[in-house]
Amino acid sequence: ARSLDFFGSLPFGEVTGAALQKFYHYLPADKKEQIDRLKGRVMFWSPYRPMSPDILQTLLQAVMGGGVVTIEYNSASGVSKRDIQPVGLYASDGYWYCPAYCFVREEVRQFRADRMLSAAPNEAVRPREEVRRKTVLGKPSKAHLEQAGLRVELTKKGVWLLESNPRFAPFIRRREDGGGIANVRIAAEDLFFYADLVWGLGSEAKITEPPEAVAYIGRKLEAMRALYG
């Protein structure tokens, strides 16, 4: 229960805490003693990311009922209003994600709940039956989109850092000196997103292909020099 405190919000209101307390109350004395000994010693920690519990509850209700929600979404290109049909909700690194069918893009897209400024049920839009049958385990494929090959050279520490990232880990090939190379095949539209992840490794990783990603990192470097120069 204490681990849930690290989440800025939960889509279940106060029900979760009450249910856990009731569960604990009816446990045998020896089980309670074991749990009490673990308090402060075992924790599933997640970074604190504040977001609207009302929006999470609206999304969860739509997931359960298969309904459509109208959201205001703050993306890199600005705030837009769109209708979505949520497939599900899952938490990762403290963020709540909502894969949903977007009626504007006409495909399943990934939305971050903390970037939603508002969310309200929209009964005027008819939900799609095939979306109701989807689950969060069925990650939408981007194989039909234009692809790009991202090549990253890694120091020994770079390998160690990137091995914990599931987007890169399966593609890392180690060298005898401990360093390595990651060759990742991705959708071209995700190229700069992946480049930003590599950027976070600083001098422990160097993108060598494709030229667009190398140029993108170069522009970020120039912007940083201008900021601190």
Secondary structure, 3 states (H helix, E strand, C coil): CHHHHHCCCCCCCCHHHHHHHHHHHCCCHHHHHHHHHHCCCCCCCCCCCCCCHHHHHHHHHHHHHCCCEEEEEEECCEEEEEEEEECCCEEECCEEEEEEEECCCCEEEEEEHHHEEEEEECCCCCCCHHHHCCCCCCCCCCCCCCEEEEEEEECHHHHHHHCCCCCCHHHEEECCCCCEEEEEEEEHHHHHHHHHHHHCCHHHEEEEECHHHHHHHHHHHHHHHHHHC
